[in-house]
Amino acid sequence: MKKPSSKIREEIARLQDQLKAAETREAERIGRIALKAGLGEIEIDEAALQAAFEDIAGRFRGGKGATTGKKNAADGSTGGDTSAAVAPGANSGGTGEA
């Protein structure tokens, strides 16, 4: 027997709440790590910072992001060249300071 639409809507709402909670936990965890690494003190454009994070994610997903920023751009990330230039400097705090 099929579920009525009201039950499906309730399930969707419950899953959306779970997704929001999971995203909040993940964001807080990544934020704490970024602050410990000193990223809160660096003045950097959000797009460049996102590109650097995408490069880092690529490194951990398949190990390919560390060598080719352009390949990540083909996979849907933006600013592949920027991520390759920003990510190594982000650890030392030297890149992106104005």
CNS distance restraints for C-alpha pairs under 8 A (distance, minus, plus):
assign (resid   3 and name CA) (resid   7 and name CA) 6.37 0.50 0.50
assign (resid   3 and name CA) (resid   8 and name CA) 6.72 0.50 0.50
assign (resid   4 and name CA) (resid   8 and name CA) 6.61 0.50 0.50
assign (resid   5 and name CA) (resid   9 and name CA) 6.14 0.50 0.50
assign (resid   6 and name CA) (resid  10 and name CA) 6.24 0.50 0.50
assign (resid   7 and name CA) (resid  11 and name CA) 6.18 0.50 0.50
assign (resid   8 and name CA) (resid  12 and name CA) 6.14 0.50 0.50
assign (resid   9 and name CA) (resid  13 and name CA) 6.14 0.50 0.50
assign (resid  10 and name CA) (resid  14 and name CA) 6.17 0.50 0.50
assign (resid  11 and name CA) (resid  15 and name CA) 6.12 0.50 0.50
assign (resid  12 and name CA) (resid  16 and name CA) 6.06 0.50 0.50
assign (resid  13 and name CA) (resid  17 and name CA) 6.28 0.50 0.50
assign (resid  14 and name CA) (resid  18 and name CA) 6.34 0.50 0.50
assign (resid  15 and name CA) (resid  19 and name CA) 6.08 0.50 0.50
assign (resid  16 and name CA) (resid  20 and name CA) 6.16 0.50 0.50
assign (resid  17 and name CA) (resid  21 and name CA) 6.25 0.50 0.50
assign (resid  18 and name CA) (resid  22 and name CA) 6.13 0.50 0.50
assign (resid  19 and name CA) (resid  23 and name CA) 6.06 0.50 0.50
assign (resid  20 and name CA) (resid  24 and name CA) 6.11 0.50 0.50
assign (resid  21 and name CA) (resid  25 and name CA) 6.28 0.50 0.50
assign (resid  22 and name CA) (resid  26 and name CA) 6.21 0.50 0.50
assign (resid  23 and name CA) (resid  27 and name CA) 5.98 0.50 0.50
assign (resid  24 and name CA) (resid  28 and name CA) 6.09 0.50 0.50
assign (resid  25 and name CA) (resid  29 and name CA) 6.19 0.50 0.50
assign (resid  26 and name CA) (resid  30 and name CA) 6.15 0.50 0.50
assign (resid  27 and name CA) (resid  31 and name CA) 5.84 0.50 0.50
assign (resid  28 and name CA) (resid  32 and name CA) 6.09 0.50 0.50
assign (resid  29 and name CA) (resid  33 and name CA) 6.37 0.50 0.50
assign (resid  30 and name CA) (resid  34 and name CA) 6.05 0.50 0.50
assign (resid  31 and name CA) (resid  35 and name CA) 6.12 0.50 0.50
assign (resid  32 and name CA) (resid  36 and name CA) 6.21 0.50 0.50
assign (resid  33 and name CA) (resid  37 and name CA) 6.22 0.50 0.50
assign (resid  34 and name CA) (resid  38 and name CA) 6.40 0.50 0.50
assign (resid  34 and name CA) (resid  39 and name CA) 5.39 0.50 0.50
assign (resid  34 and name CA) (resid  40 and name CA) 7.07 0.50 0.50
assign (resid  35 and name CA) (resid  39 and name CA) 5.43 0.50 0.50
assign (resid  35 and name CA) (resid  40 and name CA) 5.30 0.50 0.50
assign (resid  37 and name CA) (resid  91 and name CA) 6.92 0.50 0.50
assign (resid  38 and name CA) (resid  42 and name CA) 7.12 0.50 0.50
assign (resid  38 and name CA) (resid  93 and name CA) 7.01 0.50 0.50
assign (resid  39 and name CA) (resid  90 and name CA) 7.28 0.50 0.50
assign (resid  39 and name CA) (resid  93 and name CA) 7.43 0.50 0.50
assign (resid  42 and name CA) (resid  93 and name CA) 6.73 0.50 0.50
assign (resid  42 and name CA) (resid  96 and name CA) 6.60 0.50 0.50
assign (resid  42 and name CA) (resid  97 and name CA) 5.76 0.50 0.50
assign (resid  43 and name CA) (resid  96 and name CA) 6.07 0.50 0.50
assign (resid  43 and name CA) (resid  97 and name CA) 5.35 0.50 0.50
assign (resid  43 and name CA) (resid  98 and name CA) 6.56 0.50 0.50
assign (resid  44 and name CA) (resid  48 and name CA) 6.80 0.50 0.50
assign (resid  44 and name CA) (resid  49 and name CA) 6.57 0.50 0.50
assign (resid  44 and name CA) (resid  96 and name CA) 5.12 0.50 0.50
assign (resid  44 and name CA) (resid  97 and name CA) 6.78 0.50 0.50
assign (resid  45 and name CA) (resid  49 and name CA) 6.30 0.50 0.50
assign (resid  46 and name CA) (resid  50 and name CA) 5.97 0.50 0.50
assign (resid  47 and name CA) (resid  51 and name CA) 6.12 0.50 0.50
assign (resid  47 and name CA) (resid  78 and name CA) 7.96 0.50 0.50
assign (resid  47 and name CA) (resid  79 and name CA) 7.76 0.50 0.50
assign (resid  48 and name CA) (resid  52 and name CA) 6.23 0.50 0.50
assign (resid  48 and name CA) (resid  79 and name CA) 7.20 0.50 0.50
assign (resid  48 and name CA) (resid  82 and name CA) 6.26 0.50 0.50
assign (resid  48 and name CA) (resid  83 and name CA) 6.55 0.50 0.50
assign (resid  48 and name CA) (resid  86 and name CA) 7.18 0.50 0.50
assign (resid  49 and name CA) (resid  53 and name CA) 6.26 0.50 0.50
assign (resid  49 and name CA) (resid  83 and name CA) 7.66 0.50 0.50
assign (resid  49 and name CA) (resid  86 and name CA) 7.63 0.50 0.50
assign (resid  50 and name CA) (resid  54 and name CA) 6.12 0.50 0.50
assign (resid  50 and name CA) (resid  83 and name CA) 8.00 0.50 0.50
assign (resid  51 and name CA) (resid  55 and name CA) 6.21 0.50 0.50
assign (resid  51 and name CA) (resid  77 and name CA) 6.90 0.50 0.50
assign (resid  51 and name CA) (resid  78 and name CA) 6.14 0.50 0.50
assign (resid  51 and name CA) (resid  79 and name CA) 5.82 0.50 0.50
assign (resid  51 and name CA) (resid  80 and name CA) 6.58 0.50 0.50
assign (resid  51 and name CA) (resid  82 and name CA) 6.65 0.50 0.50
assign (resid  51 and name CA) (resid  83 and name CA) 4.64 0.50 0.50
assign (resid  52 and name CA) (resid  56 and name CA) 6.29 0.50 0.50
assign (resid  52 and name CA) (resid  82 and name CA) 7.34 0.50 0.50
assign (resid  52 and name CA) (resid  83 and name CA) 4.16 0.50 0.50
assign (resid  52 and name CA) (resid  84 and name CA) 6.98 0.50 0.50
assign (resid  52 and name CA) (resid  86 and name CA) 5.90 0.50 0.50
assign (resid  52 and name CA) (resid  87 and name CA) 4.90 0.50 0.50
assign (resid  53 and name CA) (resid  57 and name CA) 6.08 0.50 0.50
assign (resid  53 and name CA) (resid  83 and name CA) 7.60 0.50 0.50
assign (resid  53 and name CA) (resid  87 and name CA) 7.55 0.50 0.50
assign (resid  54 and name CA) (resid  58 and name CA) 6.12 0.50 0.50
assign (resid  54 and name CA) (resid  72 and name CA) 7.83 0.50 0.50
assign (resid  54 and name CA) (resid  77 and name CA) 6.64 0.50 0.50
assign (resid  54 and name CA) (resid  83 and name CA) 7.38 0.50 0.50
assign (resid  55 and name CA) (resid  59 and name CA) 6.37 0.50 0.50
assign (resid  55 and name CA) (resid  65 and name CA) 5.30 0.50 0.50
assign (resid  55 and name CA) (resid  66 and name CA) 6.88 0.50 0.50
assign (resid  55 and name CA) (resid  69 and name CA) 6.86 0.50 0.50
assign (resid  55 and name CA) (resid  72 and name CA) 7.06 0.50 0.50
assign (resid  55 and name CA) (resid  80 and name CA) 7.64 0.50 0.50
assign (resid  55 and name CA) (resid  83 and name CA) 5.78 0.50 0.50
assign (resid  55 and name CA) (resid  84 and name CA) 6.88 0.50 0.50
assign (resid  55 and name CA) (resid  87 and name CA) 7.17 0.50 0.50
assign (resid  56 and name CA) (resid  60 and name CA) 6.55 0.50 0.50
assign (resid  56 and name CA) (resid  65 and name CA) 6.84 0.50 0.50
assign (resid  56 and name CA) (resid  66 and name CA) 7.44 0.50 0.50
assign (resid  56 and name CA) (resid  87 and name CA) 7.29 0.50 0.50
assign (resid  57 and name CA) (resid  61 and name CA) 6.07 0.50 0.50
assign (resid  57 and name CA) (resid  65 and name CA) 7.58 0.50 0.50
assign (resid  58 and name CA) (resid  62 and name CA) 6.16 0.50 0.50
assign (resid  58 and name CA) (resid  63 and name CA) 6.46 0.50 0.50
assign (resid  58 and name CA) (resid  64 and name CA) 6.32 0.50 0.50
assign (resid  58 and name CA) (resid  65 and name CA) 4.45 0.50 0.50
assign (resid  58 and name CA) (resid  66 and name CA) 7.39 0.50 0.50
assign (resid  58 and name CA) (resid  72 and name CA) 7.18 0.50 0.50
assign (resid  59 and name CA) (resid  63 and name CA) 4.17 0.50 0.50
assign (resid  59 and name CA) (resid  64 and name CA) 5.69 0.50 0.50
assign (resid  59 and name CA) (resid  65 and name CA) 4.51 0.50 0.50
assign (resid  59 and name CA) (resid  66 and name CA) 5.39 0.50 0.50
assign (resid  64 and name CA) (resid  68 and name CA) 6.62 0.50 0.50
assign (resid  65 and name CA) (resid  69 and name CA) 6.05 0.50 0.50
assign (resid  65 and name CA) (resid  71 and name CA) 7.50 0.50 0.50
assign (resid  65 and name CA) (resid  72 and name CA) 6.38 0.50 0.50
assign (resid  66 and name CA) (resid  84 and name CA) 7.51 0.50 0.50
assign (resid  68 and name CA) (resid  72 and name CA) 7.07 0.50 0.50
assign (resid  68 and name CA) (resid  84 and name CA) 7.53 0.50 0.50
assign (resid  69 and name CA) (resid  73 and name CA) 6.66 0.50 0.50
assign (resid  69 and name CA) (resid  80 and name CA) 4.48 0.50 0.50
assign (resid  69 and name CA) (resid  81 and name CA) 5.40 0.50 0.50
assign (resid  69 and name CA) (resid  82 and name CA) 7.87 0.50 0.50
assign (resid  69 and name CA) (resid  83 and name CA) 6.46 0.50 0.50
assign (resid  69 and name CA) (resid  84 and name CA) 5.27 0.50 0.50
assign (resid  70 and name CA) (resid  74 and name CA) 6.53 0.50 0.50
assign (resid  70 and name CA) (resid  80 and name CA) 4.90 0.50 0.50
assign (resid  70 and name CA) (resid  81 and name CA) 6.11 0.50 0.50
assign (resid  71 and name CA) (resid  75 and name CA) 6.54 0.50 0.50
assign (resid  71 and name CA) (resid  80 and name CA) 7.43 0.50 0.50
assign (resid  72 and name CA) (resid  76 and name CA) 6.71 0.50 0.50
assign (resid  72 and name CA) (resid  77 and name CA) 5.76 0.50 0.50
assign (resid  72 and name CA) (resid  80 and name CA) 5.99 0.50 0.50
assign (resid  73 and name CA) (resid  77 and name CA) 4.57 0.50 0.50
assign (resid  73 and name CA) (resid  78 and name CA) 5.49 0.50 0.50
assign (resid  73 and name CA) (resid  79 and name CA) 6.50 0.50 0.50
assign (resid  73 and name CA) (resid  80 and name CA) 4.79 0.50 0.50
assign (resid  79 and name CA) (resid  83 and name CA) 6.28 0.50 0.50
assign (resid  80 and name CA) (resid  84 and name CA) 6.51 0.50 0.50
assign (resid  81 and name CA) (resid  85 and name CA) 6.44 0.50 0.50
assign (resid  82 and name CA) (resid  86 and name CA) 5.95 0.50 0.50
assign (resid  83 and name CA) (resid  87 and name CA) 5.72 0.50 0.50
assign (resid  84 and name CA) (resid  88 and name CA) 7.30 0.50 0.50
assign (resid  85 and name CA) (resid  89 and name CA) 7.31 0.50 0.50
assign (resid  86 and name CA) (resid  90 and name CA) 6.00 0.50 0.50
assign (resid  86 and name CA) (resid  95 and name CA) 6.25 0.50 0.50
assign (resid  86 and name CA) (resid  96 and name CA) 7.48 0.50 0.50
assign (resid  87 and name CA) (resid  91 and name CA) 7.23 0.50 0.50
assign (resid  88 and name CA) (resid  92 and name CA) 7.57 0.50 0.50
assign (resid  89 and name CA) (resid  93 and name CA) 6.03 0.50 0.50
assign (resid  89 and name CA) (resid  94 and name CA) 5.57 0.50 0.50
assign (resid  89 and name CA) (resid  95 and name CA) 4.82 0.50 0.50
assign (resid  90 and name CA) (resid  94 and name CA) 6.71 0.50 0.50
assign (resid  90 and name CA) (resid  95 and name CA) 5.95 0.50 0.50
assign (resid  90 and name CA) (resid  96 and name CA) 7.92 0.50 0.50
assign (resid  93 and name CA) (resid  97 and name CA) 7.75 0.50 0.50
